[in-house]
Amino acid sequence: MIGLPNRGSRCLALGTAFLLLSSPLPAQQPPPAAQAPLSTVASANAGSRPLVYVAEVDSVIHPVSARYMIDTIERADADSAALVVFTLRTPGGLVDATRDIVTKVIAAKTPIAVFVAPSGARAASAGFIITIAADIAAMAPGTHIGAAHPVAGGGAVMDETSSKKAAEDLAAYVRTIAGPRGRNAELAEQAVLQSKAFTDGEAIKATPPLIDVVATNLDDLLKKLDGRTVKRFDGSVATLHTAAPRIVPIAMTLRQRILSAIAHPNIAYILLSLGTLGLTIELWSPGAVLPGVVGGLSLLLAFFALQVLPINFTGLLLMLFGLVLFALEIKVTSYGLLTVGGIISLIFGSLMLIDSPAPELQLSLALVLSVVLGFTAIAAFLVRLGLAAQRGAPVTGVEGLIGERGTALEPLVPGTAGRVRVHGEIWNAVSNDPVADGEPVTVADIHGLILTVRKS
C-alpha cells in the first residue's frame, strides 16, 4: 500500500509533523573502541575501525519514520561513517515520505544498506521502493518485497484514469531508481503496475537480480559485504571492507517514538473516540472544562494520525453519526432506538475506518468491541440519569413546595386565610380543616401566593 497525498488538510498535518521533528538531534558520541565489534566498512582513515550505523524501521512509512531515517543518514555523513544499515519491516506508507527518504539515500555520502529482516518480515509497497533505492539491497530468508501499486490516500476511490496515471508515474520512478543500481527494472515495474511480490529467492535469482545479498542476520550480512564493490547512484565505486567494525545503534528519539505510536491505527482510533466523547460531554455540561480540553487535544492528535493512515471517510462519518445518536438519546425520547442505532453505526464505522488490506493497518476487533461497549454503557448510564431526573419530584421552584411540611403561625379557620411557616418563609395559607396555632401542616396545593395546607 502506497498512499497518495490528500491535499489541503493533509499538507497542513504533514507540515506540522515535519516542523515538530525538524530540530537537530542531540549529539551522541559513538561507543568506545573497546566495544565488542561486529563488522565494518573501509573508510578514508584506514588506521581506525570505521563506524557502522544501524537503525531499525518497523512501522508505516510516514513523516515520522522518514525523519528518523533522514536524521540517521545525516548523522552518519557528519561523522564520516562507513556504512548505514537500515533493518526494514513495513507494510508500506505515503508516497511523499518515501520520496524524501529515497532522495536522501541517493544523495548520501555514506553507503546505505537496507536489510529486510528477520525471517517472516516484509518490505511491501513503499518499503520495496526504499529497498531497491539503497546501495545494498539485502533480505533475510523467508522474507518478501513488492506489491507497490499506489492507492489513494483518505480512503477515496480513484477513477480508472487517475489510477493509471498514478501507477505509471510510480512505475517510471522505480525504473529510474533500479536502472542506475543495476537492478531488474522490469520486475520493479511489475511490482507497481501488477502488484507483484517477490520472495528472497526470486529476488536474488532474477536476471539481473532485484537484490544483492541474502543474509540470515546482521553479522552474516556484514561478513558477506566484506570486499564487495558498490556502484553508487552517481556512478562512483566504493569497496566495502567489513572485518572489525564499531557498531552505533541509532534509536528513535522520545519525540519520534511518541508521534510514531500515535500514528498506529489502534491508538488513532482510541484518540478519536476519546476526543469525540470529551467534546460531547462538554456540550452536555458546559463549563466542565476538563472534558473539553482532553477531547480537543485527543481530536487534534487523532487528526494527525488520520492524515497518515488510509482512512475511509464513510467509516469516519458513520462513527461520528453514531456518537451524535448517543447524544440525541439524552434529549429525545426514543425508548432506546437512538442508542441501538448509535451502536450499529459505531460498529460498522469502526470496521470501515481503516481502508487497507494490510493487517498492520487494520483495527483490532477486540478494541472496536471494547470501545463500542464502553460508549454503550456510558450512554445507558446517562439515559438512566435523565429518566430518573424526569420522573423525580420537583425540588425547586413553586412546585417544589408541594408536600413540604410547615407550622401554622396562627389558627386557620376554613374559608379564612392565615399564616404558616414553610422552608423558613412565611406564606398566606388556607385549610379545609381547622388548624390550631403551632400545629404542623403539609402543603397540598398552591394558587398564586396562597398555599393550601392540611394537618400533618
C-alpha positions in Angstrom: 0.0 0.0 0.0 1.4 3.4 -1.0 -0.9 6.2 0.0 -1.1 9.1 -2.4 -1.2 12.5 -0.7 -4.5 14.2 0.1 -4.0 17.9 -0.5 -5.3 20.6 1.8 -5.6 19.3 5.4 -3.1 16.5 4.7 -0.4 19.1 3.7 -1.1 21.0 7.0 -0.8 18.0 9.1 2.3 16.6 7.5 3.9 20.1 7.5 3.2 20.3 11.2 4.8 17.0 11.8 7.9 17.9 10.0 8.2 21.2 11.9 7.9 19.3 15.2 10.6 16.8 14.1 13.0 19.2 12.3 15.1 20.3 15.2 18.6 18.6 15.3 19.1 15.5 17.4 21.4 15.8 20.4 24.9 14.9 19.7 25.6 11.2 20.5 29.2 10.0 20.8 30.0 6.7 19.2 30.8 3.8 21.5 34.5 3.5 22.6 36.8 1.3 20.6 36.7 -1.3 23.3 33.1 -2.3 22.4 32.8 -5.8 21.0 33.0 -5.5 17.2 30.6 -7.0 14.7 31.8 -5.8 11.3 32.8 -2.6 9.4 33.3 -0.8 6.1 36.5 0.7 4.8 36.9 4.4 5.4 39.4 7.1 4.4 41.2 6.7 7.7 42.5 3.1 7.3 44.2 3.2 10.7 41.0 3.3 12.7 38.0 1.0 12.7 35.2 2.7 10.7 31.7 3.2 12.1 28.7 1.3 11.0 25.4 3.0 11.9 22.5 0.6 12.5 18.8 1.7 12.6 15.6 -0.3 12.7 12.4 0.8 11.0 9.4 -1.2 12.0 6.4 1.0 11.1 4.4 2.5 8.4 6.4 4.9 6.2 5.1 8.3 7.2 6.7 11.7 8.1 7.9 10.4 11.5 9.8 7.4 10.2 11.1 9.4 7.2 12.5 12.0 9.6 14.1 9.2 11.6 15.8 7.7 8.6 16.9 11.0 7.3 18.4 12.1 10.6 20.3 8.8 10.8 21.8 9.4 7.4 22.8 12.9 8.2 24.5 11.8 11.4 26.4 9.1 9.5 27.5 11.7 6.9 28.6 14.1 9.6 30.6 11.5 11.5 32.2 10.1 8.3 30.7 6.7 9.0 31.5 3.9 6.5 28.0 2.3 6.3 24.4 2.7 7.4 22.3 -0.4 7.7 18.5 0.0 8.0 16.7 -3.1 9.1 13.3 -2.6 7.5 9.9 -4.1 8.1 6.9 -2.2 6.8 3.5 -2.7 5.1 4.0 0.5 3.1 3.3 4.1 3.5 3.0 7.5 1.9 4.5 8.5 -1.5 5.8 11.8 -0.3 7.6 10.4 2.7 9.0 7.6 0.5 10.4 10.1 -2.0 12.0 12.1 0.8 13.8 9.0 2.1 14.9 7.9 -1.4 16.2 11.3 -2.2 18.3 11.3 0.9 19.5 7.8 0.3 20.7 8.7 -3.2 22.4 11.9 -2.1 24.1 10.4 0.9 27.9 10.4 1.2 27.7 7.2 3.3 26.8 3.9 1.5 23.3 2.8 2.6 22.2 -0.8 3.0 18.6 -1.8 3.5 18.1 -5.2 5.1 14.6 -6.8 5.1 14.7 -8.9 8.3 14.2 -11.0 10.3 12.7 -14.1 8.6 9.0 -13.7 8.1 9.2 -9.9 7.6 8.3 -8.0 4.5 9.0 -4.6 2.9 5.9 -4.0 0.8 5.0 -1.1 -1.3 6.9 2.0 0.0 9.4 -0.4 1.7 10.0 -2.1 -1.7 11.0 1.3 -3.3 13.3 2.2 -0.4 14.9 -1.3 -0.6 15.8 -1.1 -4.3 17.0 2.5 -3.9 19.7 1.5 -1.4 23.3 0.9 -2.4 22.9 -2.6 -0.9 19.6 -4.3 -1.0 19.5 -7.4 1.3 16.9 -9.8 2.5 16.7 -12.5 5.2 15.5 -16.0 4.2 11.7 -16.2 4.3 11.1 -12.5 3.7 9.4 -10.9 0.7 9.2 -7.5 -1.1 7.0 -5.9 -3.7 3.2 -5.1 -4.1 3.8 -1.4 -4.7 0.7 -0.4 -6.6 -0.4 3.1 -5.4 -3.7 3.7 -3.7 -5.5 7.0 -2.9 -5.0 8.4 0.5 -8.0 9.1 2.7 -9.9 6.0 1.5 -11.0 7.7 -1.7 -11.6 5.6 -4.8 -9.6 6.7 -7.8 -11.2 6.6 -11.2 -9.6 4.5 -13.9 -7.7 7.4 -15.5 -6.3 8.7 -12.2 -5.3 5.3 -11.0 -3.5 4.6 -14.3 -1.7 7.9 -14.2 -0.6 7.4 -10.6 0.6 3.8 -11.3 2.5 4.9 -14.5 4.2 7.8 -12.6 5.3 5.5 -9.8 6.4 2.8 -12.3 8.7 5.4 -14.1 10.0 6.4 -10.7 11.1 2.9 -9.7 12.7 2.4 -13.2 14.8 5.4 -12.7 15.9 4.0 -9.3 16.5 0.4 -10.3 18.4 1.2 -13.5 21.4 3.1 -12.1 21.6 0.5 -9.3 21.9 -2.3 -11.9 18.7 -4.0 -10.6 15.9 -5.6 -12.6 13.9 -2.6 -13.7 11.3 -4.8 -15.4 10.4 -6.7 -12.2 10.4 -3.4 -10.3 7.9 -2.0 -12.7 5.7 -5.2 -12.4 5.7 -4.7 -8.6 4.0 -1.3 -9.3 1.8 -2.0 -12.3 0.8 -5.6 -11.4 1.2 -5.5 -7.6 3.7 -8.4 -7.9 5.6 -9.5 -4.8 8.9 -11.5 -4.7 10.5 -13.8 -2.2 14.1 -13.6 -1.2 14.9 -16.5 -3.6 13.0 -15.0 -6.5 14.6 -11.5 -6.0 18.2 -12.8 -5.8 17.9 -15.3 -8.7 16.3 -12.9 -11.2 18.4 -11.7 -14.1 19.5 -9.1 -13.3 18.6 -9.6 -9.6 16.4 -7.3 -7.6 18.6 -7.5 -4.5 22.3 -8.0 -3.8 22.5 -10.3 -0.8 20.5 -12.9 1.2 21.8 -13.0 4.8 20.5 -14.6 7.9 21.2 -11.7 10.3 23.2 -8.5 10.6 26.5 -10.3 11.3 26.1 -12.6 8.3 25.2 -9.6 6.1 28.3 -7.6 7.1 30.5 -10.7 6.6 29.1 -11.1 3.0 29.7 -7.4 2.3 33.4 -7.6 3.1 35.4 -6.7 0.0 32.3 -6.1 -2.1 32.4 -3.3 -4.7 29.4 -1.0 -4.6 28.4 1.2 -7.5 26.9 4.5 -6.1 24.0 6.2 -7.8 26.3 8.9 -9.2 28.4 6.3 -10.9 31.3 6.3 -8.4 32.6 3.0 -7.0 33.3 2.1 -3.3 34.8 -1.0 -1.9 33.4 -2.3 1.4 35.6 -3.9 4.0 33.6 -5.4 6.8 36.0 -7.2 9.2 36.1 -5.3 12.5 33.6 -2.5 13.0 32.3 -0.2 15.6 28.5 -0.6 15.6 26.5 2.5 16.5 22.8 1.7 17.0 20.5 4.6 16.4 17.1 4.6 18.1 14.2 7.0 17.6 14.1 10.0 19.9 11.4 10.1 22.5 9.5 12.6 20.4 9.7 10.4 17.4 8.6 7.3 19.3 5.5 9.2 20.7 4.5 10.5 17.3 5.1 7.2 15.6 2.9 5.5 18.3 0.1 8.0 17.7 0.1 7.1 14.0 -0.8 3.5 14.9 -4.4 2.7 13.8 -5.5 1.4 17.2 -4.1 4.5 19.0 -5.6 6.8 16.4 -9.0 5.1 16.9 -8.8 5.5 20.7 -7.8 9.1 20.4 -10.7 9.8 18.0 -13.2 8.1 20.3 -11.9 9.9 23.4 -11.8 13.2 21.7 -15.4 12.9 20.4 -16.6 11.7 23.8 -14.9 14.6 25.6 -16.4 17.2 23.4 -19.8 15.6 23.7 -19.7 15.7 27.5 -18.6 19.3 27.3 -21.6 20.1 25.2 -23.9 18.2 27.7 -22.4 20.1 30.7 -21.0 23.5 29.5 -18.3 24.8 31.8 -16.9 21.4 32.9 -13.6 22.4 31.1 -11.6 19.2 31.6 -13.6 17.1 29.1 -13.4 19.8 26.5 -9.6 20.2 26.9 -8.9 16.5 26.9 -11.4 16.0 24.0 -9.9 18.8 21.9 -6.3 17.6 22.4 -7.2 14.0 21.6 -9.0 15.0 18.4 -6.0 17.1 17.2 -3.7 14.2 17.8 -6.1 11.8 16.1 -6.4 14.1 13.1 -2.6 14.0 12.8 -2.7 10.2 12.7 -5.6 10.1 10.3 -3.7 12.2 7.8 -1.0 9.5 7.8 -3.3 6.4 7.7 -5.5 5.4 4.8 -8.9 6.5 6.2 -12.3 5.6 4.7 -14.3 8.8 5.2 -17.6 6.9 5.1 -16.5 4.9 8.1 -15.4 8.1 9.9 -18.8 9.7 9.2 -20.6 6.6 10.5 -18.6 6.8 13.7 -19.5 10.5 14.2 -23.1 9.8 13.3 -23.2 7.1 16.0 -21.9 9.5 18.6 -24.5 12.1 17.6 -27.2 9.5 18.1 -25.9 8.8 21.6 -26.0 12.5 22.3 -29.6 12.8 21.0 -30.8 10.0 23.2 -30.4 12.4 26.2 -32.7 15.0 24.6 -35.1 12.9 22.6 -37.5 10.2 24.0 -36.8 7.3 21.6 -37.1 4.4 24.1 -33.6 3.2 23.2 -33.9 3.3 19.4 -31.3 6.1 19.1 -28.9 4.1 21.3 -29.3 1.0 19.2 -28.8 3.0 16.0 -25.7 4.6 17.6 -24.2 1.2 18.5 -24.8 -0.2 14.9 -23.3 2.9 13.4 -20.3 2.8 15.6 -19.6 -0.8 14.9 -19.8 -0.5 11.1 -18.0 2.8 11.1 -15.1 1.4 13.1 -14.8 -1.7 10.9 -14.7 0.5 7.8 -12.5 3.3 9.2 -9.1 1.9 8.0 -9.1 1.3 4.3 -6.2 -1.1 3.8 -5.8 -4.9 3.3 -2.6 -4.8 5.3 -3.1 -6.5 8.8 -0.7 -4.0 10.4 -3.0 -1.1 9.3 -6.3 -2.7 10.4 -8.1 -2.0 13.7 -8.3 -4.7 16.3 -11.8 -6.2 16.5 -11.4 -6.6 20.3 -10.6 -2.9 20.6 -13.6 -1.9 18.4 -16.0 -4.0 20.5 -14.5 -2.7 23.8 -14.9 1.0 22.7 -18.4 0.4 21.4 -19.5 -1.4 24.6 -17.9 1.4 26.6 -19.8 4.1 24.7 -23.0 2.0 25.1 -22.5 1.7 28.9 -21.9 5.5 29.1 -24.9 6.3 27.0 -27.1 3.9 29.0 -26.0 5.4 32.3 -26.7 8.9 31.1 -30.1 7.9 29.8 -30.9 6.4 33.1 -29.9 9.6 34.9 -32.1 11.6 32.5 -35.1 9.4 33.0 -34.7 9.4 36.8 -34.5 13.2 36.8 -37.7 13.4 34.7 -39.6 11.1 36.9 -38.5 12.6 40.2 -40.5 15.2 42.1 -39.6 18.8 41.6 -37.2 20.1 44.3 -37.0 23.8 43.3 -39.5 26.5 42.4 -43.1 26.7 43.4 -43.8 23.1 42.5 -41.1 22.1 45.0 -43.2 23.4 47.9 -45.9 20.7 47.4 -45.6 18.0 50.0 -43.3 20.2 52.2 -44.0 20.4 55.9 -44.5 23.6 57.9 -46.0 25.1 61.0 -49.2 27.2 61.5 -48.3 30.7 62.9 -52.0 31.3 63.8 -55.2 29.4 63.9 -56.6 28.5 60.5 -60.3 28.5 60.0 -61.9 27.0 56.9 -62.7 29.8 54.5 -60.3 32.2 56.1 -56.6 32.8 55.2 -54.0 32.6 57.9 -50.2 32.4 58.0 -47.9 29.4 58.0 -44.1 29.0 58.0 -42.7 26.7 55.2 -38.9 26.5 54.3 -38.3 29.3 56.7 -40.6 31.6 54.8 -44.0 33.0 55.9 -46.9 32.3 53.5 -50.6 33.0 53.4 -52.5 29.8 53.6 -55.9 28.3 53.7 -57.1 25.0 55.1 -60.3 22.9 54.6 -59.9 21.8 58.2 -59.4 23.8 61.4 -55.7 24.1 62.3 -54.5 25.3 65.7 -51.7 27.8 66.2 -48.3 26.0 66.1 -49.8 22.8 64.7 -47.7 21.1 61.9 -49.1 21.3 58.4 -48.3 19.9 54.9 -48.6 21.9 51.7 -51.2 20.2 49.5 -51.5 22.8 46.7 -50.6 26.3 45.7 -52.5 29.0 43.9 -50.6 32.2 43.2 -49.1 33.1 46.6 -51.6 31.3 48.7 -50.9 27.8 50.0 -53.5 25.1 50.6 -52.5 23.1 53.6 -53.7 20.2 55.7 -52.9 18.9 59.0 -49.8 16.7 59.1 
